[in-house]
Amino acid sequence: MFGKLLDAFFGCWHNNLSFPLTARSGSRRNAAASLTGTYVVCLDCGREFAYDWREMKIVGRCRRGTS
């Protein structure tokens, strides 16, 4: 709980995001891409966010990057 509080005050604001990436069909998808097939990555902390091309915004919950 204390870690979440510190992260809320001093954590990453996710202002530096990658261009939306679309997972190829037939390949293994990460958790963010499993929602919409497309995701963006925070270039500062590595968290992945599901991205909706039609709405042009981030959707769903965030996940810590695996690599």
N, C-alpha and C positions, 0 to 999 in steps of 0.2 A: 504494500500500500504506500509506503514511504517513497518507494521508487517511482510509482505512478504520479505522486504529487510533485516530485522533483522534475519528472519528465514533462509535466504540464507547464511548469514555470520555465524550465531551461532546455526543454527538448527541441527537436527539429520542427520548424514551421512548414516544411515541405514546399518551399517556394521555388526550388530548382528542380523541375520535373523533366523527364525525357519526353521525346515525341511518342505518341501512342504506338505500341507494338501489338501486332496481331499474331497469335500463335498459329502455326501451320496445322492444317487438318491432318490427323493421323499421328501427330507428335504428342509427347507427354506435356500436359499443361500444368502450369503452377496454379495455386489457389486463386490468385487474382484473375487470371485468364479464364478460369472455369466458369465464372459468372457470365461474362459477355463475350469471351474470346479475345478481347483486347484489354491491354493494361498499360499503365505508365509506372515509371520507377522514380523515386526521389533520388536524385544524384548525390545528395549529401549524406543520407542515412541508409539508403538501400531498401526502404519499404516499398512494397508494390501495392498499387491501387487499381481496381477494376475500372475501366473507362468505357463510357457509352458514346459511340460515334454519332448517333442520331441526336442526342441531347448535348453532345460536346462537353461532357463534364465527368468528373470522378463519381462513381457509385459504389455502394457497399462499404465494408469494413476494410481496414488496412491490415497487411501482413508483413512481417519481417522478411526481407529477401534471404534467399538460401545461399547465394554465392557472394 
